[in-house]
Amino acid sequence: MNNRKRAGIVTALIGLVALIMILNASTSAPIIIWPVEAYLGMVFTIGWLTSVPAWLAYVLAVVVFILVIWVCYKLGSWLYGLVARRN
């Protein structure tokens, strides 16, 4: 595994943790429960705002989390490529 992939993975984890923290900013739940709360909050928001069936809201919430991870991974590897090329 090269450094560019490592930078992408670290950026993806930071982005995922940031999303989970944003979605749980006002809850009093323990930190260990935050990922589940973020997922269920996303499902509720998608279902409530768009009036889609429940099963589709669950699928769309998973897609949103996967997209956040993928975008952060690509952004991190791209930024590392820019920084490494300068040296």
C-alpha positions in Angstrom: 0.0 0.0 0.0 1.5 3.3 -1.0 1.3 6.6 0.9 -1.4 8.0 -1.5 -3.8 5.2 -0.5 -3.0 5.7 3.2 -3.7 9.4 2.9 -7.0 8.6 1.2 -8.0 6.1 3.9 -7.1 8.5 6.7 -9.1 11.3 5.0 -12.1 9.0 4.5 -12.1 8.0 8.2 -11.8 11.7 9.2 -14.7 12.5 6.9 -16.9 9.7 8.2 -16.2 10.6 11.9 -16.9 14.3 11.1 -20.3 13.3 9.5 -21.2 11.2 12.5 -20.2 14.0 14.9 -22.3 16.6 13.0 -25.3 14.3 13.0 -25.0 13.7 16.7 -24.1 17.2 17.8 -27.1 17.7 20.0 -27.7 14.2 21.4 -26.9 12.9 24.8 -26.3 9.4 23.6 -23.0 7.7 24.5 -20.3 7.9 21.9 -20.4 4.2 21.2 -24.0 4.6 20.0 -23.2 7.6 17.7 -22.8 5.6 14.4 -26.2 3.9 14.8 -27.8 7.2 15.8 -26.3 8.9 12.8 -27.6 6.2 10.5 -31.1 6.1 11.9 -31.2 9.9 11.9 -30.2 10.0 8.3 -32.9 7.4 7.5 -35.6 9.4 9.4 -34.6 12.6 7.6 -34.6 11.0 4.2 -37.9 9.3 4.8 -39.5 12.4 6.3 -38.4 14.9 3.7 -39.0 12.8 0.6 -41.9 10.5 1.6 -40.1 7.5 0.2 -40.9 4.0 1.5 -39.0 2.9 4.6 -36.8 0.3 2.8 -35.7 2.9 0.3 -34.8 5.4 3.0 -32.5 2.8 4.6 -30.9 2.1 1.3 -30.4 5.8 0.5 -28.9 6.4 3.9 -26.3 3.7 3.2 -25.6 5.2 -0.2 -25.1 8.6 1.4 -22.5 7.2 3.9 -20.7 5.3 1.1 -20.6 8.5 -1.0 -19.1 10.5 1.8 -16.4 7.9 2.4 -15.6 7.7 -1.4 -15.5 11.4 -1.9 -13.2 11.9 1.2 -11.0 9.1 0.0 -10.6 10.6 -3.4 -10.1 14.1 -2.0 -7.4 12.8 0.4 -5.5 10.9 -2.2 -5.7 13.8 -4.7 -4.4 16.3 -2.1 -1.6 13.9 -1.1 -0.7 13.7 -4.8 -0.5 17.5 -5.0 1.7 17.8 -1.9 4.0 14.9 -2.9 4.5 16.2 -6.4 5.8 19.6 -5.1 8.7 18.0 -3.2 
